[in-house]
Amino acid sequence: MLIKVTTAKHLKEYKLELSFNDGLRRTIDLKKHLAGPIYQPLKNVEYFKSFTLNRWTIEWENGADFAPEFLHKLALEQNPKSDKQLTSK
């Protein structure tokens, strides 16, 4: 299965709540992952909050993005015991 980010919500600072197409939903903190020139503008929280959701993942106007597989792995690493899963409506 190809992993995709299906919803993304800014919570505070560099924390996002992400949902994935496999039903996983977790809060992640991207603060430690903003290294390199493309991510410099994202260190400004106001700019960080300006992400959009494309067909696969989150992205910013300057071209910065994160692979959905990376975000999924990070979500599991940062919250391994969380039981916060999407529920069917």
N, C-alpha and C positions, 0 to 999 in steps of 0.2 A: 504494500500500500504506500502510495506517495503521501507524505505528511504535508498538510497545509494548515496554516493559521486561518481559522474561520471567524474569530472575533478577537478584538484587542481593545482594552480599556486602560487609560492612564489612571493610576491610583495616586501616587505621590512620588516626588523626586524622580528616580530612574526605575520605578516599579510599575509593571504592567500586569494586568490580568489577561491571560491569553487562553483561548479555547482552540482545540485542534480537531481535525476531521475524524480522529479516532475516538473522540469522546473525552479526551483528557482536558482538564481545565486547571490551571495553576497560576499563581502569582510568581513572577520572576523579577529579579533585580539585575539590570544591565550595567550598573555603574562601573564594575570592574572590566567590562568588555568594550569600553569606548576608547580603545587605543588606535593610533594611526591617524593620518591626516583626514581621511574621509569622515571619521567619527568626531573630530574636534568640535564642529558646530553643535553636536548633540550634547556636549557638556554643559551647554546653556539649557537649563530645564525648560524654559519657554519654547525653545526650538525642539527639544526632545519630545515635548507634548504634541508637536505638529505632525506626527507620523500619519500615514494613511495605510489602508489595507488594500493590497493588490490581490491578484488571483491566488497567490501562494503565501505571502508573508507581509510583514510590516516594512514600510520604506519611508524615506524622507526625501524632500524636494532636491537636496544636493546629491542624490544618488546612493546614499548610504542605505543598507538593508542588512538583514541577518537571514541566513538560510533557515527555512522552517525546521529542518532536521536538527540544526544547532539549538534553536529555541526550544524544541521538544526535549532534547537531551538535557538542556539546562534546567528546564522546568522539573524534570524528574530528579536531577541531582540536587537542586535547591530545596525541593519538597518531596523527598522520597516516600514519606509515610502519609502524605495528605490523601484524604479520601474524597476530595472535592472533584467530583466527576460531573459531566453534563447529564442532565436527566431528560428523558423524552417527555415532550408535551403533547 
